Amino acid sequence: MSFLVSSAAVWTAPSVDYHALAPEIVLAVGLSIVLLVDLFTSERNKWLLSVLTGFSLLGAVLPVLTLALHDDSTRSLFDGRYVVDEFSLVMKGLFLLAGYVIVLLSSSHVEEGDYWRGEYWFLLLTSLLGMVMMSSARDLVSVFVALEFLSIPAYMLAAWRKRDLKSNEAGVKYFLLGVFASAVMLYGMSLLYGVANSTLLIDIAESISLDGEFGAIQALAIVFVVVGFAFKVSAVPFHTWAPDTYEGAPTPVTAFLSVASKAAGFIALVVMVLTAFPEGRDVWQPFVWILSALTMTIGNVFALRQTNLVRMIAYSSVSQGGFVLMPLAVAGGVAGEAALRAVVVYLIAYAATNLGMFGVILSVSRKTRSGDIASLGGLFTYAPALGVLLTIFLASLAGIPPLGGWIGKFAAFQALLTDATPWAYVLAVIGAVNSVIAFGYYGNVMREVWMRPVPHGDTTPITTPSSLQIALGITVIATLVLGILPGVVLHFGDMADLVGAFGG
Amino acid sequence: MLTSQFLLLGAILFCIGVYGVIARKNAVLVLMSIELILNSVNINLLAFALRNGSADGHTFALYIIAVAAAEVGVGLAMVLLIYRNRRSIGLDELSELRG
């Protein structure tokens, strides 16, 4: 016990850089205000909460911008346990803007059901705060706390419709597998701490040498940590919760889980493998390679046979996850920087496209009240704008040129070709084959929209609320701009040597 | 120091926990198995902290205890929810969603 006393004696309060923490502080204040306002407003005025949530998110974007424009943009807090660098600022911006679009997508959906509105906005903001923290976490403890911070509210959001058996089931499945995965990951983290005698990721990187006394323990720890995050990003064979949760959860929550929560899992995985395990690449590269190949292929094969639109999008998002893992499978070698850029670009493009996709699904289901792909029949004849938007988003997901999804896939393949090893080429071929398979089910939906008759001849027009219209506008512009002017995001890779910036 | 014995205990608890999560069909028992895994992690951390003579492991364990309490709170609330709606907490009876 003596070392505890001695370390307590030399303890001094750390100096806190409040500018670097400003986005988190704005969000924390915002979510407290939402919780308090919810207590003291009548049912009629609950719309205030969605406005407050939107303003907190936009308010948190401002310090992200000032930090990005500041000369000294790499800031290290708490002895390097919490780092604000270009990479984390880009991801914070992505989470906050994706969160804002989700607020726009969900406001009409939430207002029209007689469910617990205040709790919805509060949980959404809490989970986004966890994601913003995750982009800066560079220590085992802060990674773990950020992961739980973003996951626990997400479990509750999935089970948000308390009386709906499907929503209950979605929440329980997500919760049990999610908690199990983080427990397995923690076991790996405890082994890492034991070997490195530090929880800092850069110290762990120094301690990892696979041929020493603890080689087997370190390999086991790396595998456990990667498995934990593989659950989070729903990589096959750890994806079984994803289709059920995506189908059963309320649709705006599904949009949130499939975009923001997934992106947070990916950046945590990127930070872990590139910052803590660069020397363990012989363990995680083959493992991620297998995960990537399986995820792309199995996700696609299951998506082909779905008749429910949301479930098809769930499997398609599993398979898109495989494409994000693809550059990571070579990230330990010469292609490290290209791979990191590919992951960031892919996540940005995927977020814009998939959120737009859910915007269209939410608009159409306001009329059809159905999740079947067949309910989209003849959409173009009575709602031409939605038909065209849906086609753009599907084409972007499929990776057709001048759209956002294409530039993501381009960057991912470029990283594989930079690596130029036989295994990278094999993975690129698997990826290319899967891009073609994916076109099968995306094309199937397009055929419904353009060529099939309207079910029951019901051609009453769809009324889209203005918040949904704005969300659709933002996402379609983002999808088109990313595709036509890819330099806007490819530039993020040039800002600095991002891999080098991790150390803080 | 008994580090290796503690680590062995942690590993055994971990294996029992993983077995329980996979084999049990009762939601409460699955939750208890997950708690076993989390406690095996705590034992590991404390054993390593004693061996290495650093306080980081103690801090990490405290964080895990706090977060695990929050997780169990949410988990029991969800188990109660499915019990209220279906009068059963069997996980194999959750079959609204498949395909």
Interface residues (C-beta under 8 A of the other chain):
Chain A: F3 L4 S7 L140 V141 F144 V145 E148 I152 Y155 M156 A159 K162 R163 L165 K166 N168 E169 A170 G171 V172 K173 F175 L176 V179 F180 A183 V184 L186 Y187 M189 S190 L191 Y193 G194 N197 S198 T199 P243 D244 E247 G248 Q306 N308 R311
Chain B: L7 G10 F14 G17 V18 V21 A27 V30 L31 I34 I37 L38 S40 V41 N44 L45 A47 F48 R51 N52 G53 S54 A55 D56 G57 H58 T59 F60 Y63 I64 V67 A70 E71 V74 G75 M78 V79 L81 I82 N85 R86 L91 L94 E96 L97 R98 G99
